[in-house]
Amino acid sequence: AGAVSDETEVLDIVVATDLLQHDYGVISNYGFVWTGAQQETDAVYLCDEELVEMAWESAVEVLGEDHVFTGTVVSGDQFVASEAYVKKLQDDFDAMACEMEGAAVAIVCSEYGIPFVVIRSMSDKADGKAVKTYENFMDIAADHSSKIVMDMLQDFHDKGAKTEEK
């Protein structure tokens, strides 16, 4: 994902508390207008609080508390590499990170009543240098994400084992 918040840096983790699609709307002769509604559903998709907490704890275990953040993650159908658009995402949505898939996952999970969380490792700053940064750090960012997921799976396993003991 691209780091949008001024606080986040390349290789930091953002655990989504909520997601939305930043490019859903109407393009007219007057420009783009975000409508916020998608197929008569809510515009913002809230992550499961327990999963957010578990993901945050796992991320802190992997990277340390100084490199883990929670907040809004925005999805869109483009690779963002623009300081001006990053500012718009900050101003319009208070976004921490931008990416392409998270809100789609959130929509499907919400539709079927499945709890979810989205964890994003920052591979770039979503600015004018984003393409080059992404190429340099995508493997490390993916490695961090996989370690977090593995830690969460271990936590699920451990909780299940404790439940069986009772």
DSSP file (Angstrom, degrees, kcal/mol; ACC not computed):
  #  RESIDUE AA STRUCTURE BP1 BP2  ACC     N-H-->O    O-->H-N    N-H-->O    O-->H-N    TCO  KAPPA ALPHA  PHI   PSI    X-CA   Y-CA   Z-CA
    1    1 A A              0   0    0      0, 0.0   122,-2.4     0, 0.0   123,-1.1   0.000 360.0 360.0 360.0 161.5    0.0    0.0    0.0
    2    2 A G  E     -Ab  98 124A   0     96,-3.0    96,-2.2   120,-0.2     2,-0.4  -0.821 360.0-122.0 -95.0 132.5    1.0    3.6   -0.3
    3    3 A A  E     +A   97   0A   0    121,-3.2    94,-0.3    -2,-0.5     7,-0.1  -0.601  36.5 168.2 -72.8 124.3    1.5    5.6    2.8
    4    4 A V        +     0   0    0     92,-2.5    93,-0.2    -2,-0.4    -1,-0.2   0.773  49.2  82.9-106.3 -40.6   -0.8    8.6    2.8
    5    5 A S  S    S-     0   0    0     91,-1.8     3,-0.4     1,-0.1    91,-0.1  -0.334  79.5-128.5 -66.0 146.9   -0.6    9.9    6.4
    6    6 A D  S    S+     0   0    0      1,-0.2    -1,-0.1     3,-0.0    90,-0.1   0.764 108.8  59.1 -64.3 -24.3    2.3   12.2    7.2
    7    7 A E  S    S+     0   0    0      2,-0.0    -1,-0.2    89,-0.0     2,-0.2   0.818  91.8  80.2 -74.0 -32.3    3.0    9.9   10.2
    8    8 A T        -     0   0    0     -3,-0.4     2,-0.3    88,-0.1    59,-0.1  -0.526  57.9-172.7 -88.5 144.7    3.5    6.7    8.1
    9    9 A E    >   -     0   0    0     -2,-0.2     3,-2.2     1,-0.1   113,-0.3  -0.772  41.7 -64.9-125.1 169.8    6.7    5.8    6.3
   10   10 A V  T 3  S+     0   0    0      1,-0.3   113,-0.2    -2,-0.3     3,-0.1  -0.342 122.6  19.2 -56.8 134.5    7.8    3.1    3.9
   11   11 A L  T 3  S+     0   0    0    111,-3.6    -1,-0.3     1,-0.3   112,-0.1   0.324  94.2 125.6  79.5  -1.0    7.7   -0.4    5.6
   12   12 A D    <   -     0   0    0     -3,-2.2   110,-3.3   110,-0.1     2,-0.4  -0.377  58.5-123.9 -71.8 164.9    5.3    0.8    8.4
   13   13 A I  E     -cD  68 121A   0     54,-3.0    56,-2.4   108,-0.2     2,-0.5  -0.923  17.6-163.6-113.9 138.0    2.1   -1.2    8.9
   14   14 A V  E     -cD  69 120A   0    106,-3.1   106,-2.8    -2,-0.4     2,-0.6  -0.987   5.2-159.6-118.2 121.4   -1.4    0.2    8.8
   15   15 A V  E     -cD  70 119A   0     54,-3.2    56,-1.6    -2,-0.5   104,-0.2  -0.894  27.0-125.4 -95.8 119.4   -4.2   -1.9   10.3
   16   16 A A  E     -c   71   0A   0    102,-3.0   102,-0.3    -2,-0.6    56,-0.2  -0.409  29.7-179.7 -69.3 136.2   -7.4   -0.7    8.9
   17   17 A T  E    S-     0   0A   0     54,-2.1    30,-2.4     1,-0.4     2,-0.3   0.626  80.1  -0.3 -97.2 -26.0  -10.2    0.3   11.3
   18   18 A D  E     -cE  72  46A   0     53,-0.8    55,-2.3    28,-0.3    -1,-0.4  -0.981  67.2-153.7-158.0 158.6  -12.4    1.2    8.3
   19   19 A L  E     +cE  73  45A   0     26,-2.2    26,-3.0    -2,-0.3     2,-0.3  -0.952  13.6 167.5-136.2 154.2  -12.2    1.1    4.5
   20   20 A L  E     -c   74   0A   0     53,-1.2    55,-2.8    -2,-0.3     2,-0.7  -0.975  40.0-104.2-156.4 164.3  -13.9    3.0    1.6
   21   21 A Q  E >   -c   75   0A   0     22,-0.4     3,-0.9    -2,-0.3    55,-0.2  -0.847  25.8-165.5 -95.5 116.5  -13.4    3.4   -2.1
   22   22 A H  T 3  S+     0   0    0     53,-2.2    54,-0.2    -2,-0.7    -1,-0.1   0.618  83.8  50.4 -78.2 -11.9  -11.9    6.8   -2.8
   23   23 A D  T 3  S+     0   0    0     52,-0.7     2,-0.7     2,-0.1    -1,-0.2   0.049  76.5 117.0-116.8  26.9  -12.7    6.9   -6.5
   24   24 A Y    <   +     0   0    0     -3,-0.9    11,-1.5     2,-0.0    12,-1.0  -0.847  52.4  67.6 -96.6 118.0  -16.4    5.9   -6.5
   25   25 A G  E    S-G   34   0B   0     -2,-0.7     2,-0.4     9,-0.3     9,-0.2  -0.923  81.4 -47.9 174.0-148.4  -18.5    8.7   -7.9
   26   26 A V  E     -G   33   0B   0      7,-2.4     7,-2.6    -2,-0.3     2,-0.6  -0.972  30.3-154.5-125.5 131.3  -19.4   10.6  -11.0
   27   27 A I  E     +G   32   0B   0     -2,-0.4     5,-0.2     5,-0.2     2,-0.2  -0.937  32.0 157.5-103.4 121.9  -17.1   12.3  -13.5
   28   28 A S  E >   -G   31   0B   0      3,-2.4     3,-1.7    -2,-0.6    -2,-0.0  -0.614  61.9 -78.7-128.1-172.5  -18.9   15.2  -15.2
   29   29 A N  T 3  S+     0   0    0      1,-0.3     3,-0.1    -2,-0.2    -2,-0.0   0.659 130.3  55.7 -64.1 -14.9  -17.9   18.3  -17.1
   30   30 A Y  T 3  S-     0   0    0      1,-0.4    -1,-0.3     3,-0.0     2,-0.2   0.343 118.9-102.5-100.6   4.7  -17.2   19.8  -13.7
   31   31 A G  E <   -G   28   0B   0     -3,-1.7    -3,-2.4     2,-0.1    -1,-0.4  -0.641  60.3 -26.6 108.5-167.2  -14.8   17.1  -12.5
   32   32 A F  E     -G   27   0B   0     -5,-0.2     2,-0.5    -2,-0.2    -5,-0.2  -0.701  49.5-169.2 -90.4 134.9  -15.0   14.1  -10.2
   33   33 A V  E     -G   26   0B   0     -7,-2.6    -7,-2.4    -2,-0.4     2,-0.4  -0.982  19.3-136.3-124.9 118.7  -17.6   14.1   -7.4
   34   34 A W  E     -G   25   0B   0     -2,-0.5    -9,-0.3    -9,-0.2   -11,-0.1  -0.604  18.6-174.2 -72.5 124.4  -17.3   11.3   -4.8
   35   35 A T        -     0   0    0    -11,-1.5   -10,-0.2    -2,-0.4    -1,-0.2   0.733  19.0-149.1 -94.4 -25.0  -20.8   10.0   -4.2
   36   36 A G        +     0   0    0    -12,-1.0     2,-0.4   -15,-0.2   -15,-0.1   0.257  61.6 100.6  80.7 -14.9  -19.9    7.6   -1.3
   37   37 A A        -     0   0    0    -13,-0.1     2,-0.5     6,-0.1    -1,-0.2  -0.881  48.7-169.6-110.4 138.5  -22.6    5.1   -2.0
   38   38 A Q  B >  S-H   41   0C   0      3,-0.8     3,-1.5    -2,-0.4   -14,-0.0  -0.963  72.0 -27.7-127.9 113.7  -22.0    1.8   -3.8
   39   39 A Q  T 3  S-     0   0    0     -2,-0.5    -1,-0.1     1,-0.3     3,-0.1   0.885 120.2 -55.4  48.9  48.2  -25.0   -0.3   -4.9
   40   40 A E  T 3  S+     0   0    0      1,-0.2    -1,-0.3     3,-0.0     2,-0.2   0.711 111.9 118.3  61.8  24.5  -27.2    1.1   -2.1
   41   41 A T  B <  S-H   38   0C   0     -3,-1.5    -3,-0.8     1,-0.1    -1,-0.2  -0.688  74.7 -78.8-111.3 170.3  -24.8    0.0    0.6
   42   42 A D        -     0   0    0     -2,-0.2    -4,-0.1    -5,-0.1    -1,-0.1  -0.292  32.1-135.5 -64.3 154.0  -22.9    2.1    3.1
   43   43 A A  S    S+     0   0    0     -6,-0.1   -22,-0.4     1,-0.1     2,-0.4   0.782  87.2  57.2 -82.5 -28.6  -19.8    4.0    1.9
   44   44 A V        -     0   0    0    -24,-0.1     2,-0.6   -26,-0.0   -24,-0.2  -0.893  68.9-156.2-111.2 134.1  -17.6    3.1    4.9
   45   45 A Y  E     -E   19   0A   0    -26,-3.0   -26,-2.2    -2,-0.4     2,-0.4  -0.937  12.5-145.0-113.5 118.4  -16.9   -0.5    5.9
   46   46 A L  E     -E   18   0A   0     -2,-0.6   -28,-0.3   -28,-0.2    70,-0.2  -0.661  12.5-131.8 -87.5 132.8  -15.9   -1.0    9.5
   47   47 A C        -     0   0    0    -30,-2.4     2,-0.3    -2,-0.4    70,-0.2  -0.437  36.8 -88.8 -76.4 154.9  -13.4   -3.7   10.4
   48   48 A D     >  -     0   0    0     68,-2.7     4,-2.4     1,-0.1     5,-0.2  -0.496  34.1-141.2 -64.6 124.7  -14.0   -6.2   13.2
   49   49 A E  H  > S+     0   0    0     -2,-0.3     4,-2.3     1,-0.2     5,-0.2   0.867  99.3  50.9 -61.2 -39.4  -12.7   -4.5   16.4
   50   50 A E  H  > S+     0   0    0      1,-0.2     4,-2.3     2,-0.2    -1,-0.2   0.903 112.1  46.8 -66.3 -40.4  -11.3   -7.8   17.8
   51   51 A L  H  > S+     0   0    0      2,-0.2     4,-2.8     1,-0.2    -2,-0.2   0.871 110.2  53.7 -68.8 -35.9   -9.5   -8.6   14.6
   52   52 A V  H  X S+     0   0    0     -4,-2.4     4,-2.7     2,-0.2    -2,-0.2   0.941 110.8  46.3 -61.0 -46.9   -8.1   -5.0   14.5
   53   53 A E  H  X S+     0   0    0     -4,-2.3     4,-2.5     1,-0.2    -2,-0.2   0.918 113.7  48.2 -62.3 -43.6   -6.8   -5.4   18.0
   54   54 A M  H  X S+     0   0    0     -4,-2.3     4,-2.3     2,-0.2    -2,-0.2   0.913 113.2  47.6 -63.6 -42.8   -5.3   -8.9   17.2
   55   55 A A  H  X S+     0   0    0     -4,-2.8     4,-2.7     2,-0.2    -2,-0.2   0.907 111.5  50.8 -65.2 -41.9   -3.7   -7.5   14.0
   56   56 A W  H  X S+     0   0    0     -4,-2.7     4,-2.6    -5,-0.2    -2,-0.2   0.935 111.1  48.1 -61.6 -46.1   -2.3   -4.5   15.8
   57   57 A E  H  X S+     0   0    0     -4,-2.5     4,-2.0     1,-0.2    -2,-0.2   0.909 113.4  47.3 -61.5 -42.6   -0.7   -6.7   18.5
   58   58 A S  H  X S+     0   0    0     -4,-2.3     4,-1.8     2,-0.2    -1,-0.2   0.906 111.8  50.4 -65.4 -41.1    0.8   -9.1   15.9
   59   59 A A  H  X>S+     0   0    0     -4,-2.7     4,-3.2     1,-0.2     5,-0.6   0.902 109.4  50.6 -64.2 -40.8    2.2   -6.1   13.9
   60   60 A V  H  X5S+     0   0    0     -4,-2.6     4,-1.8     1,-0.2    -1,-0.2   0.892 107.9  54.2 -62.7 -39.1    3.7   -4.6   17.0
   61   61 A E  H  <5S+     0   0    0     -4,-2.0    -1,-0.2    -5,-0.2    -2,-0.2   0.876 116.5  38.1 -60.1 -38.7    5.3   -8.0   17.7
   62   62 A V  H  <5S+     0   0    0     -4,-1.8    -2,-0.2    -5,-0.1    -1,-0.2   0.906 136.7  11.9 -80.8 -44.3    6.8   -8.1   14.2
   63   63 A L  H  <5S-     0   0    0     -4,-3.2    -3,-0.2    -5,-0.1    -2,-0.2   0.616 102.9-107.7-114.7 -16.9    7.8   -4.4   13.8
   64   64 A G    ><< -     0   0    0     -4,-1.8     3,-1.8    -5,-0.6    -3,-0.1   0.035  37.9 -80.9  93.2 150.4    7.6   -2.6   17.1
   65   65 A E  G >  S+     0   0    0      1,-0.3     3,-1.2     2,-0.2    -1,-0.1   0.747 121.8  65.6 -61.9 -28.3    5.0   -0.1   18.2
   66   66 A D  G 3  S+     0   0    0      1,-0.2    -1,-0.3    -3,-0.1    -2,-0.1   0.646 104.9  46.0 -69.2 -13.3    6.6    2.9   16.5
   67   67 A H  G <  S+     0   0    0     -3,-1.8   -54,-3.0    -7,-0.1     2,-0.4   0.198  96.5  84.2-116.0  15.0    6.0    1.3   13.1
   68   68 A V  E <   +c   13   0A   0     -3,-1.2     2,-0.3   -56,-0.2   -54,-0.2  -0.976  50.1 171.7-125.8 132.4    2.3    0.3   13.5
   69   69 A F  E     -c   14   0A   0    -56,-2.4   -54,-3.2    -2,-0.4     2,-0.3  -0.914  18.7-148.2-133.6 157.0   -0.7    2.5   12.9
   70   70 A T  E     +c   15   0A   0     -2,-0.3     2,-0.3   -56,-0.2   -54,-0.2  -0.942  43.7  88.9-123.0 151.5   -4.5    2.1   12.8
   71   71 A G  E     -c   16   0A   0    -56,-1.6   -54,-2.1    -2,-0.3   -53,-0.8  -0.984  69.6 -17.8 158.3-165.2   -6.9    4.1   10.7
   72   72 A T  E     -cf  18  95A   0     22,-0.6    24,-3.3    -2,-0.3    25,-1.2  -0.510  45.0-165.0 -76.9 131.8   -8.8    4.5    7.4
   73   73 A V  E     -cf  19  97A   0    -55,-2.3   -53,-1.2    -2,-0.3     2,-0.4  -0.975   9.3-155.4-114.2 130.2   -7.5    2.7    4.4
   74   74 A V  E     -cf  20  98A   0     23,-2.6    25,-2.2    -2,-0.5     2,-0.3  -0.863   3.3-155.3-110.0 141.7   -8.9    3.9    1.0
   75   75 A S  E     +cf  21  99A   0    -55,-2.8   -53,-2.2    -2,-0.4   -52,-0.7  -0.843  18.9 160.1-113.8 149.7   -9.1    1.7   -2.1
   76   76 A G        -     0   0    0     23,-1.8     4,-0.1    -2,-0.3    27,-0.0  -0.973  48.8-104.7-158.8 170.4   -9.2    2.8   -5.8
   77   77 A D  S    S+     0   0    0     -2,-0.3     2,-0.3     2,-0.1    23,-0.1   0.018  92.8  66.7 -92.4  28.2   -8.6    1.6   -9.3
   78   78 A Q  S    S-     0   0    0     21,-0.2     2,-0.7     2,-0.0    -2,-0.1  -0.994  82.8-112.0-145.7 154.1   -5.2    3.3   -9.7
   79   79 A F        -     0   0    0     -2,-0.3     2,-0.5     2,-0.0    52,-0.1  -0.771  41.2-137.2 -80.6 116.2   -1.7    3.3   -8.5
   80   80 A V        +     0   0    0     -2,-0.7    18,-0.1     1,-0.1    46,-0.1  -0.671  41.4 152.9 -84.7 123.0   -1.4    6.6   -6.6
   81   81 A A        +     0   0    0     -2,-0.5     2,-0.4    49,-0.1    46,-0.3  -0.370  39.9 104.3-142.3  55.3    1.9    8.4   -7.2
   82   82 A S     >  -     0   0    0     44,-1.5     4,-2.4     1,-0.1     5,-0.2  -0.963  55.0-155.3-146.5 120.5    0.9   12.1   -6.7
   83   83 A E  H  > S+     0   0    0     -2,-0.4     4,-2.1     1,-0.2     5,-0.1   0.880 101.2  53.5 -60.9 -37.5    1.6   14.4   -3.8
   84   84 A A  H  > S+     0   0    0      2,-0.2     4,-1.6     1,-0.2    -1,-0.2   0.903 110.4  45.4 -65.5 -41.3   -1.5   16.4   -4.7
   85   85 A Y  H  > S+     0   0    0      2,-0.2     4,-2.4     1,-0.2    -1,-0.2   0.869 109.0  55.9 -72.3 -34.9   -3.8   13.4   -4.7
   86   86 A V  H  X S+     0   0    0     -4,-2.4     4,-2.2    40,-0.2    -2,-0.2   0.926 107.0  50.9 -58.9 -43.9   -2.3   12.2   -1.4
   87   87 A K  H  X S+     0   0    0     -4,-2.1     4,-2.8     1,-0.2    -1,-0.2   0.890 108.9  51.4 -60.2 -39.6   -3.2   15.5    0.1
   88   88 A K  H  X S+     0   0    0     -4,-1.6     4,-3.2     2,-0.2     5,-0.4   0.905 108.7  50.4 -63.9 -42.2   -6.8   15.1   -1.3
   89   89 A L  H  X S+     0   0    0     -4,-2.4     4,-1.6     2,-0.2     6,-1.5   0.870 112.8  47.5 -64.9 -36.2   -7.0   11.6    0.3
   90   90 A Q  H  X S+     0   0    0     -4,-2.2     4,-1.7     4,-0.2    -2,-0.2   0.954 118.0  40.5 -65.6 -50.1   -5.8   13.1    3.6
   91   91 A D  H  < S+     0   0    0     -4,-2.8    -2,-0.2     1,-0.2    -3,-0.2   0.912 122.1  38.8 -67.8 -44.7   -8.3   16.0    3.5
   92   92 A D  H  < S+     0   0    0     -4,-3.2    -1,-0.2    -5,-0.2    -3,-0.2   0.844 136.6  10.7 -77.5 -34.7  -11.3   14.2    2.1
   93   93 A F  H  < S-     0   0    0     -4,-1.6    -3,-0.2    -5,-0.4    -2,-0.2   0.430  86.3-122.6-128.6  -1.5  -11.0   10.9    4.1
   94   94 A D     <  -     0   0    0     -4,-1.7   -22,-0.6    -5,-0.3    -4,-0.2   0.897  50.9-173.6  53.4  40.8   -8.4   11.3    6.8
   95   95 A A  E     - f   0  72A   0     -6,-1.5   -22,-0.2     1,-0.1    -1,-0.2  -0.357  32.5-169.9 -72.9 143.5   -6.7    8.3    5.1
   96   96 A M  E    S+     0   0A   0    -24,-3.3   -92,-2.5     1,-0.3   -91,-1.8   0.727  75.5   3.5 -94.8 -33.3   -3.7    6.5    6.5
   97   97 A A  E     -Af   3  73A   0    -25,-1.2   -23,-2.6   -94,-0.3     2,-0.4  -0.982  60.5-145.1-152.0 156.6   -3.0    4.4    3.4
   98   98 A C  E     +Af   2  74A   0    -96,-2.2   -96,-3.0    -2,-0.3     2,-0.2  -0.971  29.6 143.1-127.9 147.2   -4.2    3.8   -0.2
   99   99 A E  E     - f   0  75A   0    -25,-2.2   -23,-1.8    -2,-0.4   -21,-0.2  -0.819  47.6-108.7-159.9-165.6   -4.4    0.6   -2.1
  100  100 A M  S    S+     0   0    0    -25,-0.3     4,-0.1    -2,-0.2   -25,-0.1   0.637  96.0  32.7-117.7 -17.4   -6.5   -1.2   -4.6
  101  101 A E  S >> S+     0   0    0      2,-0.1     4,-1.9     3,-0.1     3,-0.5   0.715  85.1  86.5-118.9 -24.4   -8.3   -4.2   -3.0
  102  102 A G  H 3> S+     0   0    0      1,-0.3     4,-2.5     2,-0.2     5,-0.2   0.853  91.5  48.6 -56.2 -46.0   -9.2   -3.7    0.6
  103  103 A A  H 3> S+     0   0    0      1,-0.2     4,-2.5     2,-0.2    -1,-0.3   0.861 109.1  54.7 -65.5 -34.2  -12.5   -2.0    0.2
  104  104 A A  H <> S+     0   0    0     -3,-0.5     4,-2.0     2,-0.2    -1,-0.2   0.921 109.7  46.8 -63.5 -42.7  -13.6   -4.7   -2.3
  105  105 A V  H  X S+     0   0    0     -4,-1.9     4,-2.7     1,-0.2     5,-0.2   0.926 112.2  51.3 -61.7 -44.2  -12.8   -7.4    0.3
  106  106 A A  H  X S+     0   0    0     -4,-2.5     4,-2.7     1,-0.2    -2,-0.2   0.887 107.7  52.5 -61.0 -40.9  -14.7   -5.4    2.9
  107  107 A I  H  X S+     0   0    0     -4,-2.5     4,-2.3     2,-0.2    -1,-0.2   0.939 112.4  44.0 -61.7 -47.9  -17.7   -5.1    0.7
  108  108 A V  H  X S+     0   0    0     -4,-2.0     4,-1.6     2,-0.2    -2,-0.2   0.928 114.6  48.8 -65.4 -45.4  -17.9   -8.8    0.1
  109  109 A C  H  <>S+     0   0    0     -4,-2.7     5,-2.8     1,-0.2     4,-0.5   0.920 112.7  48.7 -60.2 -43.5  -17.3   -9.6    3.8
  110  110 A S  H ><5S+     0   0    0     -4,-2.7     3,-1.0     1,-0.2    -1,-0.2   0.904 107.8  54.9 -62.9 -41.7  -20.0   -7.1    4.9
  111  111 A E  H 3<5S+     0   0    0     -4,-2.3    -1,-0.2     1,-0.2    -2,-0.2   0.842 116.9  36.7 -60.0 -34.5  -22.5   -8.5    2.4
  112  112 A Y  T 3<5S-     0   0    0     -4,-1.6    -1,-0.2    -3,-0.2    -2,-0.2   0.294 112.4-112.9-105.2   8.7  -22.0  -12.0    3.8
  113  113 A G  T < 5 +     0   0    0     -3,-1.0    -3,-0.2    -4,-0.5    -4,-0.1   0.820  63.8 149.9  68.1  31.8  -21.7  -11.1    7.5
  114  114 A I      < -     0   0    0     -5,-2.8    -1,-0.2    -6,-0.2    -2,-0.1  -0.865  47.3-124.2-101.3 123.8  -18.0  -12.2    7.7
  115  115 A P        +     0   0    0      0, 0.0     2,-0.3     0, 0.0   -68,-0.1  -0.354  40.7 176.2 -62.6 145.5  -15.8  -10.3   10.2
  116  116 A F        -     0   0    0    -70,-0.2   -68,-2.7     2,-0.0     2,-0.3  -0.971  25.9-170.0-148.8 161.2  -12.7   -8.9    8.5
  117  117 A V        -     0   0    0     -2,-0.3     2,-0.5   -70,-0.2  -100,-0.1  -0.967  16.2-145.0-145.8 149.0   -9.6   -6.8    9.0
  118  118 A V        -     0   0    0   -102,-0.3  -102,-3.0    -2,-0.3     2,-0.5  -0.977  12.0-166.6-118.3 128.9   -7.2   -5.4    6.4
  119  119 A I  E     -D   15   0A   0     -2,-0.5     2,-0.4  -104,-0.2  -104,-0.2  -0.964   7.3-170.9-116.7 126.7   -3.5   -5.1    7.1
  120  120 A R  E     -D   14   0A   0   -106,-2.8  -106,-3.1    -2,-0.5     2,-0.5  -0.972  14.3-155.4-126.1 130.9   -1.3   -3.1    4.9
  121  121 A S  E     -D   13   0A   0     -2,-0.4     2,-0.6  -108,-0.2  -108,-0.2  -0.883  31.6-118.4 -98.5 129.6    2.5   -2.8    4.8
  122  122 A M        +     0   0    0   -110,-3.3  -111,-3.6    -2,-0.5  -120,-0.2  -0.554  36.4 171.2 -76.3 115.9    3.7    0.5    3.2
  123  123 A S        -     0   0    0   -122,-2.4    14,-0.4    -2,-0.6     2,-0.3   0.555  69.5  -0.5 -97.1 -11.2    5.7   -0.2    0.1
  124  124 A D  B     -b    2   0A   0   -123,-1.1  -121,-3.2  -115,-0.1    -1,-0.2  -0.956  68.8-108.9-163.6 174.5    5.8    3.5   -0.9
  125  125 A K        -     0   0    0     -2,-0.3  -123,-0.1  -123,-0.3     3,-0.1   0.287  49.6-121.7 -97.8   8.1    4.7    7.0    0.1
  126  126 A A  S    S+     0   0    0      1,-0.2   -44,-1.5  -125,-0.1   -40,-0.2   0.758  76.1 117.5  58.1  26.1    2.2    7.3   -2.8
  127  127 A D  S >  S-     0   0    0    -46,-0.3     3,-1.9   -42,-0.1     4,-0.3  -0.248  89.1 -66.9-106.9-162.9    4.0   10.4   -4.0
  128  128 A G  T 3  S+     0   0    0      1,-0.3     3,-0.2     2,-0.1   -47,-0.1   0.639 134.8  48.5 -64.1 -14.7    5.9   11.2   -7.2
  129  129 A K  T 3> S+     0   0    0      1,-0.1     4,-2.2     2,-0.1    -1,-0.3   0.275  79.1 110.2-104.2   8.6    8.6    8.6   -6.3
  130  130 A A  H <> S+     0   0    0     -3,-1.9     4,-3.0     1,-0.2     5,-0.2   0.843  71.1  54.8 -59.0 -41.5    6.1    5.8   -5.5
  131  131 A V  H  > S+     0   0    0     -4,-0.3     4,-1.8     1,-0.2    -1,-0.2   0.937 112.9  42.0 -61.5 -46.8    6.8    3.6   -8.5
  132  132 A K  H  > S+     0   0    0     -3,-0.3     4,-1.5     2,-0.2    -1,-0.2   0.917 116.0  48.9 -65.6 -44.4   10.6    3.4   -7.8
  133  133 A T  H  X S+     0   0    0     -4,-2.2     4,-2.0     1,-0.2     5,-0.2   0.914 108.5  54.3 -61.6 -43.5   10.1    3.0   -4.0
  134  134 A Y  H  X S+     0   0    0     -4,-3.0     4,-1.9     1,-0.2    -1,-0.2   0.916 106.6  51.4 -56.5 -46.1    7.5    0.3   -4.6
  135  135 A E  H  < S+     0   0    0     -4,-1.8     4,-0.3     1,-0.2    -1,-0.2   0.849 113.2  45.8 -61.3 -34.9   10.0   -1.7   -6.7
  136  136 A N  H  < S+     0   0    0     -4,-1.5    -1,-0.2    -3,-0.2    -2,-0.2   0.801 125.1  26.7 -78.5 -30.2   12.6   -1.5   -4.0
  137  137 A F  H  X S+     0   0    0     -4,-2.0     4,-2.7   -14,-0.4     5,-0.2   0.438  86.4  97.9-118.5  -0.5   10.5   -2.4   -1.0
  138  138 A M  H  X S+     0   0    0     -4,-1.9     4,-2.3     1,-0.2     5,-0.2   0.877  87.4  49.7 -62.7 -37.2    7.6   -4.6   -2.1
  139  139 A D  H  > S+     0   0    0     -4,-0.3     4,-2.0     2,-0.2    -1,-0.2   0.914 113.4  45.3 -67.2 -42.2    9.3   -7.8   -1.2
  140  140 A I  H  > S+     0   0    0      2,-0.2     4,-2.3    -4,-0.2    -2,-0.2   0.918 113.2  50.6 -66.5 -43.0   10.2   -6.6    2.3
  141  141 A A  H  X S+     0   0    0     -4,-2.7     4,-2.1     1,-0.2    -2,-0.2   0.909 111.0  48.8 -61.2 -42.4    6.7   -5.2    2.8
  142  142 A A  H  X S+     0   0    0     -4,-2.3     4,-2.4    -5,-0.2    -1,-0.2   0.883 109.1  53.3 -64.9 -38.4    5.1   -8.5    1.7
  143  143 A D  H  X S+     0   0    0     -4,-2.0     4,-2.1     2,-0.2    -2,-0.2   0.913 108.3  49.7 -63.0 -43.4    7.4  -10.4    4.1
  144  144 A H  H  X S+     0   0    0     -4,-2.3     4,-2.0     1,-0.2    -2,-0.2   0.930 110.9  50.2 -60.1 -45.4    6.3   -8.2    7.0
  145  145 A S  H  X S+     0   0    0     -4,-2.1     4,-2.4     1,-0.2    -2,-0.2   0.910 109.5  50.1 -61.5 -43.0    2.7   -8.8    6.2
  146  146 A S  H  X S+     0   0    0     -4,-2.4     4,-2.4     1,-0.2    -1,-0.2   0.886 108.9  52.2 -65.8 -37.2    3.1  -12.6    6.0
  147  147 A K  H  X S+     0   0    0     -4,-2.1     4,-2.1     2,-0.2    -1,-0.2   0.889 109.7  49.9 -64.7 -38.2    4.8  -12.6    9.4
  148  148 A I  H  X S+     0   0    0     -4,-2.0     4,-2.4     2,-0.2    -2,-0.2   0.936 111.3  47.8 -65.1 -46.3    1.9  -10.7   10.9
  149  149 A V  H  X S+     0   0    0     -4,-2.4     4,-2.6     1,-0.2    -2,-0.2   0.910 111.0  51.3 -62.2 -41.9   -0.6  -13.1    9.4
  150  150 A M  H  X S+     0   0    0     -4,-2.4     4,-2.0     1,-0.2    -1,-0.2   0.901 109.9  50.0 -62.5 -39.7    1.3  -16.1   10.7
  151  151 A D  H  X S+     0   0    0     -4,-2.1     4,-2.0     2,-0.2    -2,-0.2   0.905 110.8  49.6 -64.4 -41.5    1.4  -14.6   14.2
  152  152 A M  H  X S+     0   0    0     -4,-2.4     4,-2.5     2,-0.2    -2,-0.2   0.908 109.1  51.8 -63.7 -41.9   -2.3  -14.0   14.0
  153  153 A L  H  X S+     0   0    0     -4,-2.6     4,-2.4     1,-0.2    -1,-0.2   0.884 108.3  51.6 -62.6 -38.0   -2.9  -17.6   12.9
  154  154 A Q  H  X S+     0   0    0     -4,-2.0     4,-2.9     2,-0.2    -1,-0.2   0.904 108.9  51.1 -63.7 -40.6   -0.8  -18.8   15.8
  155  155 A D  H  X S+     0   0    0     -4,-2.0     4,-2.6     2,-0.2    -2,-0.2   0.912 109.6  49.8 -62.2 -42.9   -3.0  -16.6   18.2
  156  156 A F  H  X S+     0   0    0     -4,-2.5     4,-2.3     2,-0.2    -2,-0.2   0.930 112.5  48.0 -59.4 -45.2   -6.2  -18.2   16.7
  157  157 A H  H  X S+     0   0    0     -4,-2.4     4,-2.3     1,-0.2    -2,-0.2   0.932 112.0  48.8 -60.9 -47.1   -4.7  -21.6   17.2
  158  158 A D  H  X S+     0   0    0     -4,-2.9     4,-2.0     1,-0.2    -1,-0.2   0.895 111.5  49.2 -62.6 -41.3   -3.7  -20.9   20.8
  159  159 A K  H  X S+     0   0    0     -4,-2.6     4,-2.0     1,-0.2    -1,-0.2   0.885 110.9  50.9 -65.4 -38.2   -7.1  -19.4   21.6
  160  160 A G  H  X S+     0   0    0     -4,-2.3     4,-2.0    -5,-0.2    -2,-0.2   0.892 109.0  50.6 -65.2 -39.8   -8.8  -22.5   20.1
  161  161 A A  H  X S+     0   0    0     -4,-2.3     4,-1.5     1,-0.2    -2,-0.2   0.889 110.3  49.7 -65.9 -39.6   -6.6  -24.8   22.2
  162  162 A K  H  X S+     0   0    0     -4,-2.0     4,-1.0     1,-0.2    -1,-0.2   0.881 109.5  52.0 -66.1 -38.0   -7.4  -22.9   25.4
  163  163 A T  H  < S+     0   0    0     -4,-2.0     3,-0.4     1,-0.2    -2,-0.2   0.896 108.3  51.1 -65.0 -40.7  -11.2  -23.2   24.6
  164  164 A E  H  < S+     0   0    0     -4,-2.0    -1,-0.2     1,-0.2    -2,-0.2   0.829 104.6  57.8 -65.8 -32.3  -10.9  -26.9   24.1
  165  165 A E  H  <        0   0    0     -4,-1.5    -1,-0.2     1,-0.3    -2,-0.2   0.802 360.0 360.0 -67.8 -29.1   -9.2  -27.3   27.5
  166  166 A K     <        0   0    0     -4,-1.0    -1,-0.3    -3,-0.4    -2,-0.2   0.481 360.0 360.0 -77.5 360.0  -12.1  -25.7   29.2
